[in-house]
Amino acid sequence: MNTSIIQDDHYQRALSSLNQTLHKLNGCSDAEKTRLQRDIDHLHSMVDKLTKGRVEIAVFGEISTGKSALVNALLGESAAAVDVRGGWTTEVWKTAWEGCGYGVPGLADSEVVLVDTPGLNEVGGSERAELACEAAAQADLLLFVTDSDLNDVEFAALLNLINSHKPIIVVLNKADLYSLDQREQLLAALRDDRLAEHVPADQIVVTAADPRDVERVIESADGSTRSEWFKPDPDVAELKARIIEVLEQDGLSLIALNAAMYAADKNDRIAALRIQLRVRCANQTIWSYAALKSLAVALNPVAVVDVLGGTAVDATMVGVLAHIYGLEINSAHAKQLVKAILKAAGLVMLGEAIIGVSSSLLKGVTFGSMTLVTAIPQGAAAGYGSYIVGQAAKYYFEHGSSWGREGPKVVVKRILEQTDKQSVLQHLKDEIRSKIHHNRHATDDA
């Protein structure tokens, strides 16, 4: 469908927002795309929905309030499953409302779709609730069905739907079960009491989607009478008229606004998930390389080489962290970044440097015989330095290869202040002891 004929600015911006959100997904890693696959599918569905001008009306309510019967009554056919047991709707059903008579102007493929959702309070409803939430997110107009005054569960659910900032029509169904006076009392309770501050009075309508059988008396020509039962036609005229009125007035704006909100929500979710996954992966990488450097430095019997090897580990770690954040960095740049971080750390890291150098010199003068004696303190100190380098590099990459206005000294200082040094050192010492213990070439002296 060529959407260029739709000149509405809101519509075009909404379509652009959806496409931009999908474009951002191209920069995700394979792991991120796997986690976001459902969101990707939903975004493609929303693009298709908007370009075709498909208007979705989602129906919500507790079990046994007649949601499915209402869908059938509007459709004029039995499309949705109806069962007297309640809780029959276990999935989200979408059915084209061909008799609606509305289409978004300018879009030949436009149609109105009715969406029946699982009941609000049925057993095992957590998964069904998720389906209902997604249906609400994609829908342009919401119908909330009740068959009496609202109970606490219904009221809470309705408030959540109201917070989605979409038009809502509250439907008092099963009106045939009440007398005229009772019906008016219920409407007054809803319009003037429970929902006065939340739903406009004209957005609360009455229906009888599946009227109960009624008895009528038939008089014959000879004056005799007989009774028979018959089922009245569904009464949903007021609701249908209100739906058409809303669509005629705001149809194009509704689908455009909903698509824009949907794109913004998914964009936030994508950003949050990417941050979550990248932080987790980055932290795992930092701990792995800190432990690797601890062992490389601790168990290397050759003086000075252990320190040089540790520097190489830091540079490699920085390269891996850059890749996690979708950036590329060469080895020379990685080494420069490591040096900049260590320089920014200044005197705070001097203690670790002294331990590393002194332990390395001790190896040299003893020709490596003191490796196991110096292993734990030297290795832990080296690993701690690597941990700080990694955390600072992570910050740098999280902010687009920039230290921001604060500069590296302020950033590194804050990282040092927020780091539980003793906890990190103890973790690394335990790692070293574990590796030495399981090393069959190590002696009991360690």
Secondary structure as the mmCIF struct_conf table of DSSP 4:
data_model
#
loop_
_struct_conf.conf_type_id
_struct_conf.id
_struct_conf.beg_label_comp_id
_struct_conf.beg_label_asym_id
_struct_conf.beg_label_seq_id
_struct_conf.end_label_comp_id
_struct_conf.end_label_asym_id
_struct_conf.end_label_seq_id
HELX_RH_3T_P HELX_RH_3T_P1 THR A 3 ILE A 5
HELX_RH_AL_P HELX_RH_AL_P1 ASP A 9 LYS A 24
HELX_RH_3T_P HELX_RH_3T_P2 LEU A 25 GLY A 27
BEND BEND1 CYS A 28 CYS A 28
HELX_RH_AL_P HELX_RH_AL_P2 ASP A 30 ARG A 35
TURN_TY1_P TURN_TY1_P1 LEU A 36 LEU A 36
HELX_RH_AL_P HELX_RH_AL_P3 GLN A 37 LYS A 52
TURN_TY1_P TURN_TY1_P2 GLY A 53 GLY A 53
STRN STRN1 ARG A 54 GLY A 61
TURN_TY1_P TURN_TY1_P3 ILE A 63 SER A 64
BEND BEND2 THR A 65 GLY A 66
HELX_RH_AL_P HELX_RH_AL_P4 LYS A 67 LEU A 75
TURN_TY1_P TURN_TY1_P4 GLY A 76 GLY A 76
BEND BEND3 GLU A 77 GLU A 77
BEND BEND4 ALA A 80 ALA A 80
TURN_TY1_P TURN_TY1_P5 VAL A 84 ARG A 85
BEND BEND5 GLY A 86 GLY A 86
BEND BEND6 GLU A 91 GLU A 91
STRN STRN2 TRP A 93 ALA A 96
TURN_TY1_P TURN_TY1_P6 GLU A 98 GLY A 99
BEND BEND7 CYS A 100 CYS A 100
TURN_TY1_P TURN_TY1_P7 PRO A 105 GLY A 106
TURN_TY1_P TURN_TY1_P8 ALA A 108 ASP A 109
STRN STRN3 GLU A 111 ASP A 116
TURN_TY1_P TURN_TY1_P9 LEU A 120 ASN A 121
TURN_TY1_P TURN_TY1_P10 VAL A 123 GLY A 124
HELX_RH_AL_P HELX_RH_AL_P5 SER A 126 GLN A 138
BEND BEND8 ASP A 140 ASP A 140
STRN STRN4 LEU A 141 THR A 146
BEND BEND9 ASP A 147 ASP A 149
HELX_RH_AL_P HELX_RH_AL_P6 ASP A 152 ILE A 162
TURN_TY1_P TURN_TY1_P11 ASN A 163 HIS A 165
STRN STRN5 ILE A 168 LEU A 172
HELX_RH_3T_P HELX_RH_3T_P3 ALA A 175 LEU A 177
BEND BEND10 TYR A 178 TYR A 178
HELX_RH_AL_P HELX_RH_AL_P7 LEU A 180 ALA A 188
HELX_RH_PI_P HELX_RH_PI_P1 ALA A 189 ARG A 194
TURN_TY1_P TURN_TY1_P12 LEU A 195 HIS A 198
BEND BEND11 VAL A 199 VAL A 199
HELX_RH_3T_P HELX_RH_3T_P4 ALA A 201 GLN A 203
STRN STRN6 ILE A 204 VAL A 206
STRN STRN7 ALA A 208 ALA A 208
BEND BEND12 ALA A 209 ASP A 210
HELX_LH_PP_P HELX_LH_PP_P1 PRO A 211 ASP A 213
STRN STRN8 VAL A 214 GLU A 219
TURN_TY1_P TURN_TY1_P13 ALA A 221 ASP A 222
BEND BEND13 GLY A 223 GLY A 223
STRN STRN9 THR A 225 PHE A 230
HELX_LH_PP_P HELX_LH_PP_P2 PRO A 232 PRO A 234
STRN STRN10 ASP A 235 ASP A 235
HELX_RH_AL_P HELX_RH_AL_P8 ALA A 237 ALA A 298
TURN_TY1_P TURN_TY1_P14 LEU A 299 LEU A 299
BEND BEND14 VAL A 302 VAL A 302
TURN_TY1_P TURN_TY1_P15 ALA A 303 VAL A 304
HELX_RH_AL_P HELX_RH_AL_P9 VAL A 305 ILE A 324
TURN_TY1_P TURN_TY1_P16 TYR A 325 GLY A 326
HELX_RH_AL_P HELX_RH_AL_P10 SER A 331 ALA A 345
HELX_RH_3T_P HELX_RH_3T_P5 GLY A 346 MET A 349
HELX_RH_AL_P HELX_RH_AL_P11 LEU A 350 VAL A 365
TURN_TY1_P TURN_TY1_P17 THR A 366 MET A 370
HELX_RH_AL_P HELX_RH_AL_P12 THR A 371 GLU A 398
TURN_TY1_P TURN_TY1_P18 HIS A 399 GLY A 400
BEND BEND15 SER A 401 SER A 401
TURN_TY1_P TURN_TY1_P19 GLY A 404 GLU A 406
HELX_RH_AL_P HELX_RH_AL_P13 GLY A 407 GLN A 418
BEND BEND16 THR A 419 THR A 419
HELX_RH_AL_P HELX_RH_AL_P14 LYS A 421 HIS A 437
TURN_TY1_P TURN_TY1_P20 HIS A 438 HIS A 438
TURN_TY1_P TURN_TY1_P21 ARG A 440 HIS A 441
TURN_TY1_P TURN_TY1_P22 ASP A 444 ASP A 445
#
